[in-house]
Every structure is written in structure tokens, then in C-alpha cells.
Amino acid sequence: MVSTAYADTPAQILDGYSAQARTVPAPSRGQQFFTMRHGHDWACATCHGAMPTGNGQHAATGKTIAPLAPAFNPERFTNATKTEKWLRRNCGDVVGRDCTPLEKADILSWLMTLKP
């Protein structure tokens, strides 16, 4: 599990997941994971959009979701505890289990490549 201490940057959180995975993340795998369905009704992209650089909308509640990519929402991925909470919840909804550290690292590495 990622440290529950405050993390200043998305890069710090990515470093934690990469260290746990003991491998280098791949943005291309992250994008693929984000956009595909994993045997459940939703993909990450269902609510966040295929390009999560703008607002998304929760599929069940209709609630607006702020952009997920850190370059478009500087509040994203700045707190390891909050990041882990939301990933645990969303991976459960999308994949039906906790995501692995490598899956988390891949997704975050892809999100960090998205620039204005």
C-alpha cells in the first residue's frame, strides 16, 4: 500500500506505486486499462471520459466529476490516502477487485502524459 502521508505531487504517488510494482509503468498500458471494460458494466472512461481532461459524469448518479488528468486539475493525486481510497473504490466498481500497484502506476503514468 502507498504511504498514507501527504504527497506533494502526482510523481511522488507514481513513484510509490512503481516501487511496489518493482517495474517501470507504461502509459500505453494505462490508457488501455482505463478505456477497456474488465468484465463489468463500466470502464474508467465510462465516467471520466476516454480523454479525462475535462469534466466527466458519474454513470449512475449523474454527478459531475472534475478532470482526472493532473495537468487539467492540480488537486488530483496530491494526497496518497485520498488517491488510494478512490482507486480502491473505483477499481472495485470497474474491475471487481483492488487494482495492482502496476495497474495503478500504469494509469497514473498515462494520466500524467496528458497535457493542455
C-alpha positions in Angstrom: 0.0 0.0 0.0 1.1 3.6 -0.7 2.2 5.6 2.3 -0.6 7.4 3.9 1.5 10.5 4.3 0.7 13.6 2.3 2.4 13.5 -1.1 3.2 16.8 -2.8 3.0 15.7 -6.4 1.4 13.0 -8.6 5.0 12.0 -9.4 5.6 11.0 -5.8 2.5 8.8 -5.7 3.5 7.3 -9.1 7.0 6.6 -7.6 5.4 4.8 -4.7 3.2 2.6 -7.0 6.2 1.9 -9.3 8.4 0.9 -6.3 5.7 -1.5 -5.1 5.3 -3.0 -8.6 9.1 -3.2 -9.0 8.9 -2.3 -12.6 8.6 0.7 -14.9 5.0 1.8 -15.6 3.8 2.0 -19.2 1.5 4.9 -20.2 0.2 2.8 -23.1 -0.9 0.0 -20.8 -2.5 2.7 -18.5 -4.6 4.1 -21.4 -5.7 0.7 -22.5 -6.7 -0.3 -18.9 -8.5 3.0 -18.5 -10.6 2.7 -21.7 -11.5 -1.0 -21.7 -14.1 -2.9 -19.7 -12.9 -5.6 -17.4 -15.9 -7.9 -17.4 -18.1 -5.4 -15.6 -20.6 -2.8 -16.8 -18.2 0.2 -16.6 -14.7 1.2 -17.7 -12.9 4.0 -16.0 -13.7 6.0 -19.2 -17.4 5.5 -18.6 -17.5 8.2 -16.0 -14.2 10.1 -16.6 -14.3 10.1 -20.4 -11.9 8.5 -22.8 -9.7 11.5 -22.5 -10.1 12.6 -18.9 -9.0 16.2 -19.5 -12.5 17.7 -19.0 -15.3 17.1 -16.6 -16.8 13.7 -16.5 -20.2 12.5 -15.3 -20.9 9.6 -12.9 -22.9 7.0 -14.9 -25.3 6.1 -12.0 -25.7 9.4 -10.1 -25.1 12.0 -12.9 -22.8 13.9 -10.6 -20.1 16.0 -12.3 -16.6 14.6 -11.9 -13.7 17.1 -12.1 -11.0 16.3 -14.7 -8.8 13.4 -13.7 -5.6 14.3 -15.5 -3.4 16.2 -13.1 -2.4 18.9 -15.7 -6.1 19.8 -16.0 -6.9 19.5 -12.3 -3.9 20.3 -10.0 -5.8 18.9 -7.0 -5.6 15.3 -8.4 -3.2 12.9 -7.0 -1.7 15.1 -4.3 -2.7 13.0 -1.3 -1.7 9.4 -1.2 -4.5 8.4 1.3 -7.2 10.1 -0.8 -5.8 8.6 -4.0 -5.7 5.1 -2.5 -9.3 5.5 -1.2 -10.7 6.5 -4.7 -8.7 3.9 -6.6 -9.8 1.1 -4.2 -13.5 2.2 -4.7 -13.2 2.7 -8.4 -11.2 -0.4 -9.1 -13.8 -2.4 -7.2 -16.6 -0.9 -9.5 -14.7 -1.3 -12.7 -12.5 -4.4 -12.2 -14.3 -6.1 -9.3 -11.1 -6.1 -7.2 -8.3 -3.9 -6.0 -6.0 -2.8 -8.8 -2.5 -4.0 -8.6 0.3 -1.5 -7.9 1.4 -1.9 -11.6 -2.1 -1.1 -12.9 -2.2 2.0 -10.7 1.2 3.0 -11.8 0.3 2.5 -15.5 -2.9 4.5 -15.2 -1.3 7.4 -13.3 1.7 7.4 -15.7 -0.7 7.8 -18.7 -2.7 10.5 -16.9 0.5 12.4 -16.3 1.2 12.4 -20.1 -2.0 14.3 -20.9 -1.1 18.0 -21.3 -3.0 21.1 -22.3 
